[in-house]
Amino acid sequence: MIEKAGTRPSVVVLGGGYGGMFVAKLLDDVADVTLVDPNEAFMHNLASLRALVEPEWLDRIFFPYRHLLVNGRFLRDSAVAVDGRHVTLASGETLEPDYLVLATGSAYPFPAKTDKPDTESTKAAVRAAHEVLAGAERVLLVGAGPVGLELAGEIKASFPGKHVTIADVAPDILTGPYAQELRDELRGQLTELGVELKLGSPLRELPSAPPATAASIAIATEAGEKLTADVWYRCFGVAPRTDYLRGTLARARDDQGRLAVDGLLRVQGQERVFAIGDISDADRDMAGFARMQGELLAANLRATITGEGETVAYERQPALILVPLGPEGGDGQLPGQTLIGREMASQIKGEHLMVDSAAALFTVPDPA
């Protein structure tokens, strides 16, 4: 449907993460955009683990949403009930835009993500966690996926003398559609760093102490191996943020809480409600894929609004990943199972963690 000439349709984007902020930014000149997020600033989570070991990074990874949009508005609020295009916010305000984009992302254990209500409390939590880590001799990471591997690399790069153990029920690291050569390369680098791997047997129980806090930890695997540490981190457990959905939208979720979408990223049974990023079943949970979906959706909505261009379907991406192990290590896999090598992994992500690319979006000055 093409909008009438001379009108600016309304677009509400719930969630200002890697997908939502691109939709809002790219439609700011052709629609009345409202971006809704409970935090006042975007946190560049790709660098959150670096900030744990080097807290000076905290001043580089938060970007206020007031610097994102020229014409649109930002509401610091959160959705408590969404049924179709009818949105009820925690403040009591209601919205019913022409187009609704659901991009509320996912929850994940600290320090990769945070549930703190504002920037300063998040910074304080990370600084406190840094002090705990600095005082620990032995560190336990539960989960050998990308976050666990990356956190191990960050810790060993900043604190090479600490003993780091990664435990996982899987028989190998980095489960998923990736080449065995990538796993072998990353395992080799972890061995070089002195990281101990305890794989292939579940833990009898998780530590009773909260993650990222100082504690005397002594647990065991079902195979009988003893694991001890002074601090531990939970490196698993993605949870889509879709508990605010009601009616047909709630029923469109799968058993993992993700929304079923079609090729145009429309929620099942909806014409003007879209879902992108971690809350949709369009692709795997990765910031890069959320950005790709945000850019494609923005281009499609622009074509619909202006009547110029054609809409394009999103295609699920082939296996693609980049896992830095500190600023100078790691590796990645391109489509076709081609590895990029540690030097390229450092240049693309590990050294700078793509902070500049995030900062480039937030260029709107404060009002005079």
N, C-alpha and C positions, 0 to 999 in steps of 0.2 A: 504493500500500500504506500503510495507517494503522498506526502503531506501537502496541504494546500499552500500555494505560493504566498509569501508574506507572513506566514506564521512560524513560530518557533515552538516546536513540540517540547514537552517536558520530559526529562529523563532523570530518574532517581537511581543512584548507584549505592547499594548498601554494602559497605566495606571498602576501605581504601588501601588494600594490599596490592600485590604485584599485578593483579588483573584489573581490579576496580579502578585504581588510580589512572591507568591508561585509558580506560573507557571514558572517564570523566574528563581527562585532559584533552583527548582527541576529539571530543564532541563539544567542547566549550564554546566554539565559535558558531555552531549551527543549531544548538538546542539550549533550552533553559535547564541547565544541569544542577542537580543537588546531590552532593556527595555526603553520605552519612557514615560516621565512624565514631566509636566510643572514645577513641584516643585523640588528643589534639595534634599528634604528629605521627607520621609514617616512620616505623622502625625498619631499617634495612637489615632484615634477619640474616641475610647471607654473611654478614660480618659479626653476628652476635657472639659466636664462639671465640673469635679473635678478641672481642671486647672483654671476655671473661679473663683471658690471660694477659691482656694489655688494656687496662681500663681507660687509657688515654684515647682509645678508639671511640669511646662513648660519645664524645663531642662531635664525632664525624658521621654518626649513623642515624640521627634523628632529624626529620625534615617536617616542619609545621605544615599542615594542610592549607593554612591560609596563604601559603606561597605557591599553591598548585594552579588555581583557576583565576582567569582574568575576569570572566563574565559571570560564571556560576557562583553558587554559594556552598559553603561547607557547614554542616550541622554536626556539632559534637553531641551525638545521641546514639541510641541503638534501637533496633527493631525488637518489639516484644510479641508482635502478631502480624503475620503477613498472609493474606488469603487472596489469591489472584493478584491484582495490582493495588489492592487496598493495604496500606502500610500503617500500622499503629506504632508509634515510637514510645520509648520509656518516659519521655517528657509529657506524653499525652497528645502531642501533635499527630495529626493524621495526614497522609499523603496518598494521592491516587494519580500517578503520572501517566503520561501516554505510553512510556516505555519504562519497565522496571528491570534493573540488572542486579541479580543476587551474586555477591562476590565476598561473602563474609568469611571465607577461608576456613582455617582449622586451628584447633588448639593442639599444642605440643609441649612436652615437658620443658621446663626451665633448665638451662639458660638459652636453648635454641630459640624459644619463644617465651613470652611472658604474659601473665594475666593481670599485671599491675594496671591501675586506672590512669596513670599519667607518666610522662617522661621522667620526671624527677624521682618518683618512687621506683621506677624501673632501673634508673642509673644507680640509685642507692642499693637496690637488691643485687645488682651485678657487682658493685664494688665490695659489698659484704661477702659475696660468694668468692670473689677473687682473694680476699684475705684468708678465707677458709682453705682454698686451694693452695695458696702460697705456703701455708703452715702444715700442709699434709705431706707425708712421705710416700704413702701408697694410695693409689686412686683406682677405683673400680668403675668401669663403664659397662652397663648392661644393655646390650644391643650392638650388633656388628653391621648395621646398615650404614648409609652415608653419614649420618650425624655422629654415630659412635666412632667411625674411622676418622672423620675430620676433627672431632674433639680430641682424640688421642694424638693426632698430629700436632694440633695447636699446643697441647700441654707439653709434649716432648720438645717442641721447638723453643718454648719459653722456659721450661723447667726440665732440662735433659736428665737431671739426676733423679727425678721422681720415678717410682715404679708404677707403671700403668698396665692394668689388666683389662682386656675386653672379653666379656662372657656372652655367649649366645647359644640358644638351643639348636640353631642350624649347624650343619657340618662344615660350612664354609662362610666366609664373609660375603657381604653384598649380594644377598639373594635378589633375584629378579632376572630380567631378560638381557643379561650382560655376558660378554665373552669371558671364558675361563682365563684367557690370557690377562685380562684386566685384574681379575681377582688375584692371580698369581703375582702380578707386578706389585699390586698394593700390599699383599702379604709380605713380599720380599722387602719392601720399604719399611713396613712396620717392624719387621725383624731387625733391620738396620738401626731403627730408632730405639730398639730395646723393649718394644711393646709385647706383652705376653698375651697370647690368645688361648682362651678356654672355650672350645666349641664342641657342639654335638651332644650336649647333655643339658637338660633344663636345670634351673636352680630349684632347690627344694623349697625355697621361699625367697622373696625379695628382702633386702635389709629393712629392719623395722624403723630405722632412723629416716627422717625426710631426706630426699636427695639434696645435694649441694650444701649440706650442713656438716659440721665437724662431729664425728662419732667414731666409736670403736666398732668396726664391722667385722663379723666373722660368720660366714655362711658357707654352704657346701652345695655342690651339684649333685644330681641324682647318681652320677658315676662315682661319687665319694671324694671328689677333689675339694680341698679347703680353699676358700678365698677370703683374704683379709684386706682391710683398707681403712683409711682414716676419713675418707669421703667417697661418696658414690654418686653417679649420675644416671638417670633413666633416659636412655637413648632409643626409645621406641614409643609408639602409642599415638598415632595421628587420629584426631577426632573432629570430623566435619562440624562446623557451627551451623546447624540447621534446626535447632530446637524451637525457633520462633515461628516456624512454618505451620500453617493451619489448613484445614480443608483439603482441596484437591492437591495443593502443593505438598502438604505433608504426606499424602498418599503416593506421591511421585518419587519418594525416596526409596532406595534399595536397603538391604539389610545392614549396610554399613553407614547409612545416613546420608548417602550422596543422592543427588537429584539426577533422574534420567533426562538427558537432553538429546535433541536431534542434531543433524549436521549443521544447522544454523545456530546452535547453542540455545534453542528455545526449550523451556521446560515442557516435559510431556503434557499434552493437552492444553498448552497455552500458546497464544499468538504473539503477545507482547511482553512476556516475562522470560528472562534469560538467566542462565546460571553459568558461571565460569570459575575456573580454578579448582581448589581442593573440594568444593562442595558439589561439583558436577562429576558425572561419570565419563566426561569427554576424553580424559587422558589420565596419565599417572600424576601423582601429587608432586609437582616440581614448580619452583618459581618461574623458570623459563617458559614452561608450558602455559602457566597462568597468564604471563605477559603476552604470549602469542595469541591466546584466546581473546584477551582484552583488545589487542590491536585489530584482530579480524572482526570481532563484534562491532567495534567502533566504526570500522570501514563499512561494514554492512548497514549499520544504522544510518551512517552518513549518506550512503547511496539511496536508502529508503526516504530519508528526509528531503534530500535535494533533488531526487530523481535523476541523478547523474551516476553512471556506473551500474554494475550488477553485484548482487550478493554472491558470496562464495562460501561453500561449505568447509567446515573445519575437518581436517584429516588427522586422525590419531598419529602421533609421531613415532618413528622407529626408536629402537633402543638408543638412548643418548644420555650421557652423564659425565660430570666432571667432579672428581673428588680430590680437593687439595689436602695435603698432609703438611700443614704449616705453610709458611710463605714460599718455600723452595721445593717442596715435595708434592707427591700425588700423581695422578694420571687421570685420563678420561677416555671415553669411547665415543666415536662418531658413528653415524649410520653406516652399516656395512661391517661393523665390528673392528674398525680401524682405531688403534690406540694413538693418542696424541703425544705421550711421553711426559716426563716430569717437568722438563723445561717449558714446554708449551702450557702445561697445566698451571705453572707458576705465573707465566706471562698473562694468560687469559683471566685467571681468577685468584690464585693463591696469594700473589704479591699484594694486590690492591683490593681484592674482593668486590670489585665492580662498584665501589662507592661513588666514583665520579659520574657513572651513568645514571645512578639514582638522583644525585644532586642536580644533574642537568634538567630534571623535570620541574624542580621547585625553584623557579626563578622570578615569580611574581613578587614585587616589593610590597611592603606594608603600606596601607593607605597613608597619605600625608596627613 
